[in-house]
């Protein structure tokens, strides 16, 4: 809270839009180590029951987020403070009723964070889940009051891909466990890293958020990680990145123009190549600018504009009309 108050005070006249915790909901996948550590600083102990630990850490973060929202408003009421959610809509693999219920439960388990950010209280389905699993969180009346007083002004989110899930005989409760509940969607293509490429899923996500919360939305990450090749003439022909981004921007426009979604803005990930946080690789590149450095740290760090650089310049200059 001290840090939040300091930056609010220092930059209140330069920065209007703020977000608290980045992709806070990725820790819903508590079986892996990366997101719990980057989201909450959690390093699970061997044999530890990870799920209730994750929920407890998330609760503390959500309270801290709410307190930060209130602090920012107290400092400058004109500030707009939002949350940041990693959005991967979860489809049922088939229209079988159990698959539909499995997908509903999956969306509940991955996106309840948004309910707390927006409404200032835990959804009943999650409280019922806690009771069924015997989870007792350390919460106070002061926490509940803080959550109510610190609801966000808008929903920021990242979008890279969609997921799919299905019911299985060994899971009669249809509980979602991201480490084993996801299946391949046969109707979409995949990136070199297995991420399902689904532009329509962005339109669906915008509508899902808007239908649930009726708050302004902000797409703050959207991009395509790929192996780029620097040619001898210094060019990088990343037409695949242009195809990915243009398809997603078209679906974004449909959500706004045809569906009536209130969208504040769109920022791609990212402007320049850097080490991919999720895999620790330099070869998984997202930028419009190529950086000469490989996974082993070899290279000159020279920068080269990719084909997508000039393309996105035109997109910006035309406010998305030229794709």
BALUMVO-676749 format. One line per 10 residues: number of its first residue (from 1); for each residue x, y, z of N, C-alpha, C. Coordinates in Angstrom, 2 decimals. Atoms other than C-alpha are relative to their C-alpha. Layout:
# BALUMVO-676749
NUM) X Y Z X Y Z X Y Z | ...
This chain:
# BALUMVO-676749
1) 0.82 -1.20 0.00 0.00 0.00 0.00 0.86 1.26 0.00 | -0.88 -1.16 0.01 2.89 2.37 0.65 0.47 0.31 -1.42 | -0.44 -0.19 1.39 4.16 1.81 -2.87 -1.12 0.59 -0.85 | 1.13 -0.49 0.80 0.71 2.33 -4.40 -0.25 1.48 0.29 | 0.26 -1.40 -0.36 0.20 5.57 -2.49 1.08 0.92 -0.55 | -1.10 -0.82 0.50 3.64 6.86 -3.50 -0.16 0.26 -1.50 | 0.09 -0.21 1.45 3.12 6.27 -7.23 -1.27 0.75 -0.38 | 1.20 -0.82 0.25 -0.44 7.63 -7.13 0.31 1.48 0.21 | -0.35 -1.39 -0.29 0.87 10.81 -5.52 0.94 0.57 -1.06 | -1.04 -0.50 0.90 3.86 11.09 -7.83 -0.51 0.20 -1.43
11) 0.36 -0.01 1.41 2.15 10.39 -11.16 -1.47 0.33 -0.27 | 1.44 -0.21 0.14 -1.47 11.42 -10.58 -0.37 0.96 -1.13 | 0.30 -0.97 1.04 -1.26 14.28 -13.08 0.54 -0.42 -1.37 | -0.54 0.51 1.26 0.51 12.21 -15.74 -0.67 -1.29 -0.45 | 0.60 1.30 0.30 -1.24 8.84 -15.55 -1.43 -0.02 0.51 | 1.41 0.05 -0.41 -5.02 8.51 -15.54 -0.46 -1.42 0.26 | 0.49 1.38 -0.08 -5.50 4.75 -16.01 1.03 -0.89 0.70 | -0.86 0.85 -0.82 -4.08 2.26 -13.51 -0.61 -1.40 0.09 | 0.46 1.35 -0.31 -4.30 -1.48 -12.84 0.81 -0.52 1.18 | -0.65 0.45 -1.23 -3.45 -3.31 -9.65 0.89 -1.22 -0.25
21) -0.81 1.21 0.15 -2.31 -6.96 -10.09 -0.16 -0.56 -1.41 | 0.00 0.47 1.38 -1.34 -8.31 -13.50 -0.41 -1.47 -0.10 | 0.45 1.37 0.26 -3.21 -11.42 -14.70 -0.15 -0.81 1.29 | 0.10 0.56 -1.35 -4.14 -12.19 -11.11 -0.59 -1.41 0.01 | 0.71 1.28 -0.02 -6.27 -15.19 -12.07 0.79 -1.16 -0.56 | -0.77 1.12 0.53 -3.52 -17.26 -13.70 0.39 -0.99 1.09 | -0.34 0.91 -1.09 -2.76 -18.70 -10.26 -1.09 -1.01 0.27 | 1.02 1.04 -0.10 -6.01 -20.63 -10.58 0.58 -1.36 -0.38 | -0.73 1.24 0.31 -3.68 -23.22 -12.12 1.07 -0.21 1.07 | -0.90 0.08 -1.16 -2.16 -23.98 -8.74 0.95 -1.18 -0.06
31) -0.89 1.16 0.08 -0.50 -27.23 -9.84 1.37 0.37 -0.59 | -1.30 -0.39 0.55 2.22 -25.41 -11.78 0.61 1.09 0.87 | -0.73 -0.87 -0.91 4.83 -23.15 -10.22 0.10 1.46 -0.47 | -0.30 -1.33 0.53 5.14 -20.13 -12.53 -1.01 1.05 0.43 | 1.01 -1.03 -0.29 1.83 -18.28 -12.11 -0.18 0.26 1.50 | 0.10 -0.31 -1.43 1.51 -18.75 -8.33 1.14 0.88 0.51 | -1.13 -0.82 -0.44 4.98 -17.25 -7.95 -0.10 1.42 -0.55 | 0.07 -1.34 0.58 4.50 -14.35 -10.38 -1.24 0.74 0.46 | 1.22 -0.66 -0.47 0.95 -13.65 -9.16 0.08 0.36 1.47 | 0.11 -0.16 -1.45 1.40 -14.06 -5.42 1.31 -0.16 0.76
41) -1.26 0.26 -0.69 5.06 -14.75 -4.67 0.00 -1.32 0.74 | 0.13 1.28 -0.68 4.09 -18.28 -3.69 1.02 -1.00 -0.52 | -0.83 1.15 0.31 6.64 -21.08 -3.60 -0.48 -1.13 0.88 | 0.62 1.06 -0.78 4.77 -24.16 -2.52 1.04 -0.95 0.57 | -0.86 0.97 -0.65 6.38 -26.57 -0.11 -0.35 -1.42 -0.48 | 0.30 1.37 0.41 6.68 -30.27 -1.00 -1.13 -0.59 0.84 | 1.12 0.63 -0.68 3.46 -32.07 -0.15 -1.07 0.95 0.48 | 0.97 -0.99 -0.47 1.60 -28.84 0.60 -1.29 -0.08 -0.81 | 1.30 -0.06 0.68 -2.12 -28.67 -0.21 -0.10 1.37 -0.67 | -0.20 -1.27 0.67 -1.76 -25.99 -2.82 -1.28 0.83 -0.17
51) 1.20 -0.75 0.37 -5.35 -25.07 -3.58 -0.45 0.99 1.07 | 0.41 -0.99 -0.99 -6.37 -23.50 -0.25 1.04 1.09 0.23 | -1.05 -1.01 -0.12 -3.00 -21.73 -0.07 -0.17 1.05 -1.09 | 0.22 -0.93 1.10 -3.69 -20.20 -3.48 -1.18 0.91 0.29 | 1.18 -0.82 -0.28 -7.16 -19.05 -2.44 0.29 1.03 1.10 | -0.31 -0.94 -1.08 -5.79 -17.48 0.74 0.87 1.15 -0.52 | -0.87 -1.04 0.56 -3.03 -15.63 -1.12 -0.78 0.94 -0.90 | 0.81 -0.83 0.89 -5.51 -14.44 -3.72 -0.90 0.94 0.79 | 0.84 -0.86 -0.84 -7.77 -13.12 -0.97 0.79 1.22 0.48 | -0.81 -1.12 -0.47 -4.96 -11.02 0.47 0.27 0.99 -1.14
61) -0.24 -0.87 1.15 -4.19 -9.68 -3.01 -1.24 0.82 -0.36 | 1.23 -0.69 0.35 -7.81 -8.81 -3.69 -0.31 1.11 1.01 | 0.18 -1.05 -1.01 -8.04 -6.92 -0.40 1.00 1.13 -0.25 | -1.00 -1.03 0.29 -4.79 -5.11 -1.23 -0.39 0.82 -1.22 | 0.46 -0.71 1.19 -6.17 -4.25 -4.66 -1.09 1.00 0.35 | 1.10 -0.88 -0.39 -9.33 -2.81 -3.12 0.50 1.19 0.81 | -0.57 -1.10 -0.79 -7.32 -0.77 -0.62 0.75 0.98 -0.90 | -0.71 -0.87 0.93 -5.18 0.55 -3.48 -0.98 0.85 -0.80 | 1.02 -0.76 0.74 -8.28 1.55 -5.45 -0.50 1.17 0.85 | 0.50 -1.06 -0.88 -9.60 3.50 -2.47 1.07 1.07 0.23
71) -1.07 -0.97 -0.21 -6.21 5.12 -1.84 0.16 0.90 -1.20 | -0.13 -0.80 1.20 -5.98 6.24 -5.44 -1.11 1.01 -0.15 | 1.14 -0.91 0.09 -9.44 7.75 -5.37 0.09 1.11 1.05 | -0.16 -1.02 -1.03 -8.70 9.54 -2.11 1.03 1.05 -0.42 | -1.04 -0.92 0.45 -5.59 11.07 -3.67 -0.48 0.86 -1.16 | 0.49 -0.74 1.17 -7.25 12.03 -6.96 -1.24 -0.72 -0.53 | 1.23 0.67 0.41 -10.91 11.18 -7.67 -0.14 -0.19 -1.51 | 0.10 0.14 1.46 -10.33 11.55 -11.42 0.75 -1.21 -0.53 | -0.72 1.20 0.44 -8.05 8.49 -11.55 -0.98 -1.12 -0.29 | 0.80 1.18 0.33 -9.50 5.36 -13.16 0.87 -1.23 0.24
81) -0.82 1.13 -0.45 -8.28 2.15 -11.57 -0.74 -1.30 -0.30 | 0.62 1.25 0.42 -8.97 -1.29 -13.00 0.75 -1.22 0.48 | -0.66 1.28 -0.25 -8.11 -4.95 -12.59 0.63 -0.47 -1.31 | -0.58 0.58 1.21 -6.16 -7.10 -15.05 -0.13 -1.51 0.07 | 0.35 1.41 0.03 -7.42 -10.57 -15.93 0.60 -0.67 -1.23 | -0.44 0.80 1.15 -5.85 -13.23 -18.15 -1.21 -0.75 -0.53 | 1.24 0.57 0.52 -8.80 -14.12 -20.36 0.29 -1.07 -1.05 | -0.01 1.12 0.94 -8.90 -17.52 -22.05 -1.38 -0.64 0.11 | 1.34 0.57 -0.13 -12.57 -18.35 -22.63 0.05 -1.52 -0.12 | -0.06 1.46 -0.07 -13.26 -22.00 -21.90 -1.28 -0.57 -0.60
91) 1.14 0.55 0.71 -15.54 -23.75 -24.38 -0.25 -1.45 0.42 | 0.24 1.45 -0.11 -17.28 -27.12 -23.92 0.45 -0.68 -1.29 | -0.45 0.69 1.21 -15.78 -29.66 -26.30 -1.16 -0.41 -0.88 | 1.21 0.38 0.74 -19.27 -30.82 -27.29 -1.20 0.67 0.65 | 1.23 -0.54 -0.59 -22.87 -29.82 -26.65 -0.65 -0.98 0.97 | 0.51 0.89 -1.04 -23.32 -32.75 -24.25 -0.23 0.80 1.28 | 0.29 -0.81 -1.20 -24.97 -31.35 -21.09 1.12 0.01 1.03 | -1.08 0.02 -0.99 -22.12 -32.49 -18.83 1.19 0.84 -0.47 | -1.07 -0.86 0.51 -19.60 -30.78 -21.11 -0.36 1.47 0.19 | 0.45 -1.38 -0.22 -21.67 -27.59 -20.90 0.19 0.40 1.46
101) -0.16 -0.31 -1.42 -21.71 -27.77 -17.10 1.48 0.07 0.39 | -1.43 -0.04 -0.27 -17.99 -28.52 -17.05 0.59 1.34 -0.42 | -0.49 -1.29 0.48 -17.32 -25.40 -19.12 -0.47 1.13 0.91 | 0.50 -1.02 -0.92 -19.53 -23.33 -16.82 0.82 0.02 1.28 | -0.79 0.08 -1.22 -17.67 -24.58 -13.76 1.43 0.50 -0.22 | -1.35 -0.46 0.33 -14.36 -23.91 -15.49 0.06 1.53 -0.02 | 0.05 -1.47 0.03 -15.34 -20.29 -16.15 -0.17 0.56 1.41 | 0.14 -0.42 -1.40 -16.46 -19.99 -12.52 1.36 -0.03 0.70 | -1.22 0.19 -0.78 -13.16 -21.31 -11.22 1.13 0.91 -0.46 | -1.09 -0.82 0.51 -10.95 -19.20 -13.46 -0.28 1.50 0.09
111) 0.31 -1.43 0.12 -12.82 -15.88 -13.45 -0.77 0.58 1.18 | 0.64 -0.56 -1.19 -14.30 -15.45 -9.96 0.75 1.22 0.52 | -0.79 -1.17 -0.39 -11.49 -12.97 -9.36 -0.67 1.28 -0.48 | 0.65 -1.20 0.55 -13.35 -10.53 -11.61 -1.23 0.36 0.81 | 1.17 -0.27 -0.84 -16.50 -10.90 -9.49 0.40 0.82 1.23 | -0.42 -0.69 -1.22 -14.60 -9.78 -6.40 0.50 1.41 -0.33 | -0.48 -1.32 0.41 -12.84 -6.93 -8.20 -1.15 0.95 -0.31 | 1.07 -0.87 0.51 -16.09 -5.62 -9.70 -1.11 0.19 1.02 | 1.17 -0.04 -0.89 -18.75 -6.46 -7.09 0.36 0.14 1.47 | -0.42 -0.18 -1.38 -16.70 -6.38 -3.92 -0.42 -1.12 0.93
121) 0.41 1.14 -0.83 -17.81 -9.82 -2.71 0.25 -1.28 -0.78 | -0.21 1.30 0.63 -17.21 -13.50 -3.37 -1.31 -0.53 -0.58 | 1.22 0.60 0.55 -19.69 -15.25 -5.68 -0.43 -1.20 0.83 | 0.52 1.07 -0.84 -21.94 -17.76 -3.97 0.52 -1.37 -0.42 | -0.48 1.31 0.44 -20.76 -20.64 -6.14 1.36 -0.31 0.59 | -1.33 0.24 -0.57 -17.23 -20.16 -4.79 -0.09 -0.25 1.50 | 0.19 0.26 -1.43 -18.38 -19.96 -1.17 -0.51 -1.42 0.22 | 0.49 1.38 -0.10 -20.28 -23.21 -1.71 1.13 -1.00 -0.25 | -1.14 0.87 0.29 -17.13 -24.76 -3.20 0.93 -0.07 1.20 | -0.83 0.00 -1.21 -15.11 -23.68 -0.16 -0.60 -0.92 1.07
131) 0.66 0.82 -1.02 -17.69 -25.32 2.12 0.12 -1.48 -0.33 | -0.08 1.41 0.40 -17.68 -28.55 0.13 1.40 -0.54 0.18 | -1.39 0.45 -0.11 -13.88 -28.73 0.15 0.59 0.20 1.39 | -0.51 -0.23 -1.35 -13.52 -27.66 3.78 1.05 1.09 0.09 | -0.96 -1.10 -0.02 -11.51 -24.54 2.94 -0.54 1.13 0.89 | 0.37 -1.11 -0.88 -11.63 -21.87 5.65 1.03 1.10 -0.15 | -0.93 -1.09 0.24 -10.04 -18.62 4.56 0.08 0.94 1.20 | -0.20 -1.04 -1.01 -8.59 -16.07 6.94 -0.56 1.31 -0.56 | 0.63 -1.24 0.45 -11.02 -13.21 6.28 -0.57 0.72 1.22 | 0.52 -0.81 -1.11 -12.21 -10.37 8.50 -1.13 0.89 -0.51
141) 1.03 -0.96 0.38 -15.10 -7.94 8.54 0.63 1.23 -0.66 | -0.71 -1.12 0.62 -12.56 -5.25 7.70 0.34 -0.32 -1.46 | -0.26 0.41 1.38 -11.60 -7.25 4.60 -1.25 0.19 -0.86 | 1.25 -0.09 0.77 -15.22 -7.44 3.49 -0.36 1.45 -0.29 | 0.29 -1.42 0.19 -15.68 -3.70 3.98 0.94 0.60 -1.05 | -0.98 -0.53 0.96 -12.49 -2.96 2.03 -0.35 -0.42 -1.42 | 0.36 0.49 1.33 -13.59 -5.14 -0.89 -1.17 0.80 -0.57 | 1.17 -0.76 0.44 -16.91 -3.27 -1.08 0.37 1.43 -0.38 | -0.36 -1.40 0.22 -15.23 0.13 -0.97 1.02 0.17 -1.13 | -1.08 -0.11 0.99 -12.55 -0.69 -3.56 -0.29 -0.70 -1.30
151) 0.35 0.63 1.29 -14.42 -1.94 -6.62 0.65 0.79 -1.15 | -0.75 -0.61 1.10 -12.66 -1.24 -9.91 -0.91 0.81 -0.92 | 0.72 -0.84 0.95 -13.66 1.28 -12.56 -0.13 -0.65 -1.37 | 0.03 0.65 1.31 -12.90 -0.91 -15.56 0.71 -1.35 0.11 | -0.62 1.32 0.05 -11.74 -4.40 -16.53 1.04 -0.01 -1.11 | -1.06 0.23 0.97 -8.37 -4.74 -18.22 0.25 -1.50 -0.11 | -0.27 1.43 0.14 -7.51 -8.11 -19.67 0.95 -0.27 -1.17 | -0.82 0.50 1.10 -5.06 -10.02 -21.84 -0.80 -1.07 -0.73 | 0.62 1.07 0.77 -6.18 -12.29 -24.63 1.01 -0.51 -1.03 | -0.88 0.64 0.95 -4.00 -14.73 -26.53 -0.65 -1.21 -0.67
161) 0.51 1.29 0.47 -6.03 -17.93 -26.94 -1.27 -0.35 0.74 | 1.15 0.58 -0.71 -9.10 -19.90 -25.96 0.36 -1.40 0.46 | -0.13 1.35 -0.51 -9.38 -23.17 -24.04 -1.25 -0.81 -0.35 | 1.17 0.88 0.09 -11.71 -26.16 -24.28 0.11 -1.05 1.10 | 0.03 0.99 -1.07 -12.79 -28.70 -21.68 -1.11 -0.99 -0.25 | 1.06 1.01 0.12 -14.94 -31.80 -21.32 -0.15 -0.73 1.34 | 0.26 0.81 -1.19 -16.53 -33.89 -18.59 0.66 -1.37 -0.16 | -0.59 1.33 0.01 -14.86 -37.17 -17.64 -0.61 -0.84 1.12 | 0.66 0.91 -0.95 -16.10 -40.22 -15.76 0.64 0.05 1.39 | -0.68 -0.02 -1.30 -13.49 -39.80 -13.00 -0.17 1.34 0.72
171) 0.21 -1.32 -0.60 -14.73 -36.28 -12.19 -1.50 0.29 0.10 | 1.47 -0.14 -0.05 -18.42 -36.63 -11.21 -0.46 1.37 0.49 | 0.37 -1.33 -0.48 -18.44 -33.23 -9.45 0.22 1.07 -1.06 | -0.31 -0.94 1.08 -17.27 -31.60 -12.70 0.84 1.18 0.51 | -0.90 -1.02 -0.52 -14.58 -29.71 -10.79 1.09 0.29 -1.03 | -1.00 -0.41 0.99 -12.20 -27.73 -13.00 1.39 0.02 0.63 | -1.40 0.01 -0.40 -8.49 -28.43 -12.59 0.80 0.27 -1.26 | -0.61 -0.42 1.27 -6.51 -26.55 -15.22 1.13 -0.91 -0.44 | -1.12 0.86 0.36 -3.64 -29.02 -15.08 -0.44 -1.25 -0.74 | 0.44 1.23 0.67 -5.82 -31.86 -16.39 -1.38 0.09 -0.64
181) 1.36 -0.10 0.52 -9.22 -30.51 -17.48 -0.08 0.56 -1.41 | 0.02 -0.62 1.32 -8.20 -28.88 -20.77 0.23 -1.03 -1.09 | -0.14 0.89 1.16 -8.50 -30.59 -24.15 0.23 0.85 -1.23 | -0.27 -0.70 1.25 -7.54 -29.68 -27.69 -1.30 0.30 -0.73 | 1.17 -0.40 0.79 -10.11 -27.78 -29.75 0.28 -0.30 -1.47 | -0.30 0.40 1.38 -10.26 -29.40 -33.22 -0.38 1.06 -1.03 | 0.50 -0.99 0.95 -11.78 -26.27 -34.79 0.91 1.22 -0.14 | -0.91 -1.15 0.10 -8.85 -23.87 -34.31 1.42 -0.49 -0.24 | -1.41 0.31 0.20 -5.20 -23.80 -35.32 0.78 0.30 1.27 | -0.85 -0.21 -1.18 -2.30 -23.71 -32.87 1.32 0.65 -0.41
191) -1.32 -0.58 0.21 0.91 -21.74 -32.55 1.07 -1.07 0.21 | -1.10 0.94 -0.22 4.34 -23.37 -32.34 0.10 -0.44 1.45 | -0.01 0.34 -1.43 3.85 -23.40 -28.56 -1.34 -0.60 0.45 | 1.25 0.69 -0.33 0.43 -25.06 -28.73 -1.13 0.90 0.44 | 1.07 -0.93 -0.38 -1.61 -21.92 -28.03 -1.05 0.04 -1.11 | 1.09 0.10 0.97 -4.99 -22.13 -29.72 -0.35 1.39 -0.54 | 0.19 -1.30 0.67 -5.43 -19.30 -32.24 -1.49 0.17 -0.31 | 1.46 -0.12 0.04 -9.00 -18.04 -31.95 -0.43 1.47 0.03 | 0.42 -1.40 0.02 -9.82 -14.48 -33.09 -1.43 0.21 0.46 | 1.40 -0.14 -0.41 -13.55 -15.03 -32.60 -0.12 -0.08 1.52
201) 0.00 0.08 -1.45 -12.76 -15.93 -29.01 0.20 1.35 0.67 | -0.14 -1.34 -0.57 -11.74 -12.31 -28.45 -1.34 0.72 0.00 | 1.34 -0.60 0.03 -15.16 -11.11 -29.57 -0.89 -0.62 1.07 | 0.78 0.69 -1.03 -16.75 -13.73 -27.35 0.39 0.50 1.39 | -0.48 -0.45 -1.32 -14.58 -12.64 -24.40 -0.49 1.40 0.33 | 0.50 -1.36 -0.21 -15.51 -8.99 -24.83 -1.47 -0.02 0.37 | 1.43 0.10 -0.30 -19.18 -9.91 -24.87 -0.24 -0.65 1.36 | 0.18 0.68 -1.30 -18.79 -12.24 -21.88 0.23 0.98 1.14 | -0.27 -0.99 -1.04 -17.19 -9.54 -19.75 -1.10 1.06 0.05 | 1.00 -1.07 0.04 -19.69 -6.91 -20.89 -1.34 -0.49 0.53
211) 1.28 0.54 -0.46 -22.72 -9.13 -20.30 0.00 -0.22 1.51 | -0.07 0.30 -1.43 -21.52 -10.06 -16.81 0.14 1.24 0.88 | -0.41 -1.07 -0.92 -20.27 -6.74 -15.49 -0.40 1.42 -0.43 | 0.37 -1.33 0.50 -21.30 -3.77 -17.69 0.97 1.09 0.46 | -1.05 -0.97 -0.26 -18.00 -2.02 -17.02 0.82 0.19 -1.28 | -0.88 -0.18 1.16 -15.71 -0.47 -19.65 1.12 -1.04 0.00 | -1.01 1.05 0.16 -13.17 -2.96 -21.01 1.23 0.58 -0.69 | -1.26 -0.47 0.57 -9.54 -2.52 -22.00 0.84 -1.23 -0.32 | -0.88 1.09 0.40 -7.57 -5.10 -24.01 1.43 0.51 0.13 | -1.33 -0.54 -0.27 -4.09 -4.54 -22.62 1.13 -0.92 -0.45
221) -0.99 0.90 0.61 -2.30 -7.57 -24.11 -0.70 -0.84 -1.05 | 0.44 0.92 1.05 -2.84 -9.41 -27.39 1.15 -0.14 -0.98 | -1.15 0.14 0.88 -0.04 -10.89 -29.43 0.26 -1.44 -0.38 | -0.28 1.31 0.58 1.50 -13.83 -31.25 1.48 -0.33 0.19 | -1.36 0.45 -0.21 4.62 -15.61 -30.03 0.41 -0.98 -1.09 | -0.41 0.83 1.13 6.56 -17.13 -32.93 1.52 0.03 -0.14 | -1.42 0.03 0.33 10.01 -18.08 -34.17 0.20 0.87 -1.24 | -0.25 -0.92 1.10 11.08 -15.13 -36.34 1.40 -0.24 -0.57 | -1.28 0.19 0.68 13.90 -15.36 -38.89 0.48 1.33 -0.55 | -0.61 -1.22 0.53 16.17 -12.40 -39.57 0.74 -0.36 -1.29
231) -0.60 0.30 1.30 17.04 -12.50 -43.27 1.32 0.76 -0.16 | -1.32 -0.61 0.23 20.45 -11.54 -44.67 -0.08 1.48 -0.31 | 0.17 -1.42 0.31 19.06 -8.19 -45.81 -0.55 0.80 1.19 | 0.44 -0.69 -1.20 17.95 -7.36 -42.26 -1.50 0.07 0.19 | 1.46 -0.03 -0.12 14.23 -7.96 -42.79 -0.51 -1.22 0.74 | 0.71 1.11 -0.63 11.82 -10.17 -40.87 -1.41 -0.02 -0.58 | 1.31 0.09 0.66 8.80 -11.30 -42.87 -0.97 -0.74 0.91 | 0.91 0.61 -0.97 6.36 -11.93 -40.02 -1.47 0.21 -0.39 | 1.38 -0.14 0.47 3.18 -12.00 -42.09 -0.96 -0.75 0.92 | 0.84 0.76 -0.92 1.82 -14.60 -39.65 -0.43 0.84 1.20
241) 0.36 -0.88 -1.12 1.88 -11.98 -36.88 -1.03 1.04 -0.47 | 0.97 -0.93 0.57 0.07 -9.48 -39.11 -1.35 -0.68 -0.14 | 1.26 0.74 0.17 -2.54 -12.14 -39.92 -0.69 -0.19 1.34 | 0.57 0.23 -1.33 -3.03 -12.93 -36.23 -0.62 1.28 0.55 | 0.47 -1.25 -0.60 -3.36 -9.33 -35.07 -1.16 0.60 -0.78 | 1.09 -0.59 0.79 -5.52 -8.15 -37.96 -1.30 -0.77 0.20 | 1.21 0.80 -0.23 -7.95 -11.04 -37.44 -0.61 0.32 1.35 | 0.51 -0.32 -1.33 -8.24 -10.22 -33.74 -0.58 1.41 0.05 | 0.53 -1.36 0.00 -8.71 -6.50 -34.35 -1.34 0.06 -0.72 | 1.30 0.05 0.69 -11.51 -7.26 -36.82 -1.10 -0.50 0.93
251) 1.01 0.53 -0.93 -13.33 -9.33 -34.21 -0.26 0.99 1.14 | 0.17 -1.04 -1.02 -12.72 -6.60 -31.62 -0.94 1.08 -0.50 | 0.87 -1.04 0.57 -14.36 -4.07 -33.93 -1.44 -0.48 -0.07 | 1.36 0.54 0.04 -17.37 -6.35 -34.36 -0.65 0.09 1.39 | 0.54 -0.05 -1.36 -17.78 -6.53 -30.59 -0.46 1.41 0.36 | 0.35 -1.40 -0.30 -17.86 -2.73 -30.41 -1.15 0.48 -0.88 | 0.95 -0.59 0.95 -19.81 -1.82 -33.56 -1.31 -0.78 -0.06 | 1.20 0.82 0.17 -22.22 -4.75 -33.82 -0.63 -0.40 1.33 | 0.51 0.55 -1.25 -22.52 -5.97 -30.23 -0.20 1.05 1.10 | 0.21 -1.07 -0.97 -22.34 -2.68 -28.33 0.87 -0.03 1.22
261) -0.92 0.07 -1.14 -19.42 -3.48 -26.03 0.69 1.35 0.18 | -0.70 -1.25 -0.33 -17.86 -0.47 -24.28 1.48 -0.31 0.16 | -1.43 0.33 0.00 -14.16 -0.82 -25.15 0.83 1.28 0.04 | -0.82 -1.19 -0.19 -11.64 1.76 -23.92 1.18 0.05 -0.96 | -1.20 -0.03 0.81 -8.66 0.68 -25.97 0.58 -1.38 -0.22 | -0.67 1.25 0.38 -6.33 -1.98 -27.35 1.49 0.27 -0.07 | -1.46 -0.09 0.09 -2.59 -2.43 -26.82 0.56 -1.39 -0.24 | -0.54 1.33 0.30 -0.70 -5.34 -28.42 1.18 -0.33 0.90 | -1.24 0.47 -0.63 2.00 -7.42 -26.79 0.83 -0.59 -1.11 | -0.51 -1.22 -0.60 4.49 -6.20 -27.51 0.73 0.75 -1.08
271) -0.63 -0.83 1.02 6.51 -3.55 -29.27 1.38 -0.51 -0.40 | -1.37 0.41 0.27 9.95 -5.18 -29.05 0.23 -1.39 0.58 | -0.30 1.34 -0.48 11.33 -8.70 -28.64 0.66 0.05 1.38 | -0.62 0.16 -1.31 12.21 -9.74 -25.10 -0.17 -1.45 0.42 | 0.12 1.38 -0.48 12.53 -12.93 -23.09 -1.45 -0.28 0.38 | 1.37 0.37 -0.33 9.16 -14.66 -22.90 -0.06 -0.47 1.45 | 0.05 0.31 -1.43 8.22 -14.77 -19.23 -0.44 -1.43 0.26 | 0.58 1.31 -0.29 6.23 -17.99 -19.44 0.92 -1.16 -0.28 | -0.87 1.12 0.37 8.93 -20.12 -21.07 1.48 0.31 0.19 | -1.40 -0.36 -0.17 12.15 -18.19 -20.44 0.79 -0.04 -1.29
281) -0.65 0.10 1.30 12.92 -18.21 -24.17 0.06 1.35 -0.70 | -0.09 -1.16 0.88 14.17 -15.44 -26.42 -0.58 -0.31 -1.38 | 0.47 0.33 1.35 13.15 -17.36 -29.52 -1.52 0.10 -0.14 | 1.44 -0.22 0.05 9.47 -16.99 -28.60 -0.22 1.50 -0.04 | -0.03 -1.45 0.21 9.16 -13.51 -30.06 -1.40 0.54 -0.26 | 1.30 -0.66 0.16 6.20 -11.13 -29.93 0.10 1.38 -0.66 | -0.11 -1.41 0.32 7.59 -7.74 -30.95 -0.16 0.37 -1.46 | -0.07 -0.58 1.34 7.34 -5.49 -33.98 1.45 0.32 -0.37 | -1.42 -0.28 0.19 11.09 -4.96 -33.55 0.80 -1.24 0.40 | -0.82 1.18 -0.24 13.55 -7.86 -33.82 1.26 0.40 0.77
291) -1.21 -0.22 -0.79 16.34 -8.00 -31.23 0.94 -1.18 -0.21 | -0.97 1.05 0.30 19.47 -9.95 -32.17 0.60 -0.57 1.29 | -0.44 0.71 -1.20 19.82 -12.21 -29.14 -0.69 -1.36 0.01 | 0.61 1.32 0.01 19.26 -15.96 -28.82 -0.20 -0.51 1.43 | 0.31 0.57 -1.31 18.27 -18.28 -25.98 1.23 -0.12 0.91 | -1.23 0.15 -0.78 21.90 -18.68 -24.91 0.66 1.34 0.33 | -0.56 -1.31 -0.27 22.49 -14.93 -24.73 0.95 0.50 -1.05 | -0.88 -0.43 1.08 24.47 -14.74 -27.96 -0.71 1.01 -0.89 | 0.58 -0.97 0.91 23.92 -11.80 -30.29 0.48 1.41 0.29 | -0.50 -1.38 -0.07 24.59 -8.12 -30.85 -0.96 0.96 0.68
301) 1.08 -0.85 -0.49 21.31 -6.74 -29.48 -0.42 1.06 -1.02 | 0.46 -0.91 1.06 20.93 -4.90 -32.80 -1.49 -0.16 -0.22 | 1.46 0.00 0.18 17.33 -4.00 -33.56 -0.35 0.20 -1.46 | 0.46 -0.09 1.39 15.52 -4.46 -36.87 -1.52 0.04 -0.02 | 1.46 -0.07 0.13 12.00 -3.44 -37.83 -0.50 -1.20 -0.79 | 0.63 1.09 0.71 9.86 -6.41 -38.81 -1.04 0.55 -0.97 | 1.06 -0.41 0.92 7.26 -6.30 -41.58 -1.20 0.53 0.77 | 1.16 -0.41 -0.80 4.62 -5.95 -38.86 0.15 1.41 0.56 | -0.23 -1.34 -0.55 6.22 -2.68 -37.68 -0.71 1.05 -0.86 | 0.63 -0.97 0.90 5.17 -0.65 -40.74 -1.51 -0.23 -0.08
311) 1.44 0.31 0.05 1.83 -2.47 -40.83 -0.71 0.61 1.20 | 0.71 -0.52 -1.18 0.96 -1.53 -37.25 0.06 1.52 0.07 | 0.00 -1.46 0.12 2.05 2.06 -37.86 -1.25 0.48 -0.74 | 1.17 -0.39 0.79 -0.69 2.24 -40.49 -1.29 -0.28 0.76 | 1.19 0.30 -0.82 -3.18 0.57 -38.15 -0.25 1.13 0.99 | 0.14 -1.07 -0.98 -2.52 3.20 -35.50 -0.44 1.30 -0.68 | 0.29 -1.27 0.68 -2.58 6.11 -37.97 -1.44 0.06 -0.50 | 1.37 0.04 0.54 -5.94 4.97 -39.36 -1.03 -0.36 1.06 | 0.89 0.41 -1.10 -7.43 4.09 -35.94 -0.69 -1.32 -0.32 | 0.50 1.34 0.26 -7.86 0.51 -37.10 -0.75 -0.17 -1.30
321) 0.73 0.12 1.27 -9.43 1.26 -40.47 0.83 -0.73 -1.05 | -0.89 0.66 0.94 -6.38 0.02 -42.41 0.59 -1.24 0.67 | -0.50 1.26 -0.55 -5.76 -3.64 -41.62 0.64 -0.87 -1.08
